[in-house]
Amino acid sequence: MKKNWLIVSIVTIGLSLIAVSLWAGDFSRYSNEELMGMHDGIHRMSSGERQSFMEEMHSRYPSMTPDERRQYRGYMHEGSHR
């Protein structure tokens, strides 16, 4: 009986982790400008959304214009002082 309970618990935790990653925000549909505008609200995002947001921003950095990069660095710098 305890073994069954342990298996059910492990499966439940695993499914929960998968669900959280699936529900994390999909930020790929937003423009760079829209994403940078969302930066002020990053502290209100769940940890999964925050991770997705940061991954999306970092993946876009190489293709940003020099102005967008400067703006992005400004947002990152501001965020580190909050």
Order of alpha helices (4+ residues) and beta strands (2+ residues): alpha-alpha-alpha-alpha
